[in-house]
Amino acid sequence: MAVEDSDGSPVLFEDIERSPTVAGGRTVSIDQLIERWWQDHFPGSVIARDTQAWNVAHTAKETLKRLLKRSI
């Protein structure tokens, strides 16, 4: 499965899965990955211009993090 990165290039889930570290050798938690994705895609978007839409999307993001923590 591929998604587009913020620069439009495809990012494969398998690549993310095999790369659990960032520069400096630190490991990245699922929360950090989700937060990075959020920061790359939502600020400045159409969603960011509508408070109700932003709140729904933010709640969904937080719910996703909780659900993923439970499944790991």
Secondary structure in CASP SS format (residue, H / E / C, confidence):
PFRMAT SS
TARGET T0000
AUTHOR 0000-0000-0000
METHOD secondary structure of the structure
MODEL  1
M C 1.00
A E 1.00
V E 1.00
E E 1.00
D C 1.00
S C 1.00
D C 1.00
G C 1.00
S C 1.00
P E 1.00
V E 1.00
L E 1.00
F H 1.00
E H 1.00
D H 1.00
I H 1.00
E H 1.00
R C 1.00
S C 1.00
P C 1.00
T E 1.00
V C 1.00
A C 1.00
G C 1.00
G C 1.00
R C 1.00
T E 1.00
V C 1.00
S C 1.00
I H 1.00
D H 1.00
Q H 1.00
L H 1.00
I H 1.00
E H 1.00
R H 1.00
W H 1.00
W H 1.00
Q H 1.00
D H 1.00
H H 1.00
F C 1.00
P C 1.00
G C 1.00
S C 1.00
V C 1.00
I H 1.00
A H 1.00
R H 1.00
D C 1.00
T H 1.00
Q H 1.00
A H 1.00
W H 1.00
N H 1.00
V H 1.00
A H 1.00
H H 1.00
T H 1.00
A H 1.00
K H 1.00
E H 1.00
T H 1.00
L H 1.00
K H 1.00
R H 1.00
L H 1.00
L H 1.00
K H 1.00
R H 1.00
S H 1.00
I C 1.00
END
